[in-house]
Amino acid sequence: MKDLLDILKYECIALNVFFVLLFMGLVYYSPFAVPVLFIQTSNLYDVLGYHFILIRKLDYLPEKEYIKSYRVIQLMFDITPILLLGISFGWIPSLCGGLLKIFGVQDLLYYIF
């Protein structure tokens, strides 16, 4: 339980989790919440993934190999919510979330959190 509380205190993850849960409820009422939900989900994965994969890495491989493998995992993770949101709520809002990520909105949100 202490580890979970430490994770939630790290880099305002609790606030990001709150926004993910909030927008999970709002997607049923507004298609504009779908891209925001994707961006928030991707941001949550990025914060947690950066901390647990890149910072706590072992020294078996060179650092650039860890970064390349993390980017591949991140891409696969980002494709999954786009597909799930596209099937559930429509492809246009889902792909808008992907475009927002491509144009750097998620990166700006990452640095805010």
Number of C-alpha atoms within 10 A of each C-alpha: 6 7 8 9 10 10 15 15 12 14 16 14 18 15 14 20 16 12 17 21 14 13 22 16 13 16 18 12 10 11 15 15 20 29 24 24 24 27 26 23 22 25 26 24 15 20 18 15 17 15 15 11 15 15 9 10 13 11 8 8 9 9 12 9 11 17 14 11 13 17 14 12 12 15 12 11 15 20 12 11 19 22 15 13 21 16 11 13 16 15 16 14 20 26 18 18 28 21 14 16 19 11 11 11 16 23 17 12 15 18 10 9 15
